[in-house]
Amino acid sequence: METVQHILVYLILGMAVAYLVYKFLLPKSLIHGSKKNSKGCGQDNCGCS
């Protein structure tokens, strides 16, 4: 039974570390794709700013 507890602890720890890396250390461009202009205006001057 002790072995199962160790495995569960390491799995939960790994998931917590992975979440923190995903949330705080990865750049936003890797997470959400390579969107440069989130407003959808394009490169021309459409006056939507």
N, C-alpha and C positions, 0 to 999 in steps of 0.2 A: 504494500500500500504506500510505503514511503517513496518508492520509485515513481509512482503515478503522480504524487504530489510535486515531486521535483520537476517532472516533465511539464505539468501544468503551469508551474511557476515560471519556468523558462519560456514557455510559449506566450504567456501573458506579458512577461517582460519584453520579449521580442516584438510583440504587437505594439506595446506602448512606445518603445524606442522607434519603431517604424513610423508610427503616427507622428511623433515629434519631429522626426526628420522630414516627413512629408509636409507637415504644417509650417515649420519654421526654417528649414535649411535649404530646401529645393527652391530654385528660382521659379517665379510664377510663369515664365515662358515655357518651361518644361511641363508644367502641370496643365495649363489651359491651351496649349498649342502656341502657334506663333502669330497671334493676332496683334498687329501693330497699332491699329486704329479701332478701338472698341466701339466708337460711335457709328461706324458704317458710312462715313462721309465720302470715302474714297480719297484720291489724291488731288482732285480738282477743288477749287474754292467754291463750295456750294453754300457757304454761309450758315452751316448748321451748328457752329460752335457757340 
